[in-house]
Amino acid sequence: MTDPATQAKQVVEAYLERSMIPDPVGAAKYVSPDLKIIFTGGRAFSKPAQTAAFNARRYAWVKKRFIRTDAVRDPVTGDVHVYNTGHLYGAWPDGTLFDGNRYIDIFTVRGGVIVETQIWNDSAEILLGRAGLAEAPL
């Protein structure tokens, strides 16, 4: 029998793989109907299709290079908190390639499905730098 933390990591990585295609319909198979998604900047979404649409405006294409996925089970609630970190790579809307854009995605998995995720990355800071508006180098 697979322990809850290992199972939650598998759910998250499968979700992320589908999200990167992008296949929001396939990604939705791994989430709760009451999913809460908070993107960088506090943008709130509730469906993988919404985040795919957001990414389609921000990037020509984007993928994640996983570095690490960690999970810990909350002994009080039974939820599993999964942390997936790595680098984004892809192309900006103008076709300029990028790599090494740090990210961390934080998931709450309950009952074998993702109920909440928070997405953090350096994209906004990189775009500010490209526009000459960065306060300091990244």
Secondary structure by P-SEA (a helix, b strand, c coil): cccaaaaaaaaaaaaaaaaaaccccccccccccbbbbbcccccccccaaaaaaaaaaaccbbbbbccbbbbbbcccccbbbbbbbbbbbbbcccccccccccbbbbbbbccccccbbbbbcaaaaaaaaaaccccccc
